[in-house]
Amino acid sequence: MQQIMKAATMASRAILATMFLMAGAISAAHAQQANSQYSMQEIVDAGHGFFGETSGGLAKVVERAFERYGLPNGYILGQEGSGAFIAGLTYGEGELNTKNAGQHNVFWQGPSLGIDWGGQGSRTMMLVYNLPSVPSLYKRFGGVSGSAYVVAGVGMTVLTDEHIVVVPIRTGIGARLGVNVGYLKMTQNPTWNPF
């Protein structure tokens, strides 16, 4: 009987030790993930530094993105130009910022098709969610433009692939009216080919 009690005590200790190890590993993984993500204040500060004080609606748009998608693990600051008359094109360039992989140049281009006309030059901040590595950003992200959430001249759209979500936040000059469907192709080097 004493041997059974001794074996049960050892088994209990082994289970407790395993639980503590697992809790420590989970908490370390969570801490590492939290260290690679940006807080709302960090994003708003970067946006105000980039857009300037003319971006009164920036905090509200960023708050909306955080409510829907959580903490991003990267963001892009850049500029773009676009034009459309039924079919359109967008070209842009910027810098991807991450906490765990540093800064990287990124270029984007893409076609669109829809009930859409006009031209626009924008300063753009893109929040990037679920980015496993920098090379995984260099692909196409699809979405619908014109269904943007707009506050005080700052607009937000959402582009996705299977797992990564990119939320462009734009403020700029010009006007582009309508709704279109398209994609942005992110590349490591500039190209004129939007396809």
Secondary structure, DSSP 8 states (H G I E B T S, - for coil): -HHHHHHHHHHHHHHHHHHHHHHHHHHHHHHHHHHTS--HHHHHHHHHHHH-TT-TTHHHHHHHHHHHH---SEEEEEEEEEEEEEEEEEEEEEEEEETTTEEEEEEEEEEEEEEEEEEEEEEEEEEEES--SGGGGSSEEEEEES--EEETTEEE--EE-SS-EEEEEEEEEEEEEEEEEEEEEEESS--S---
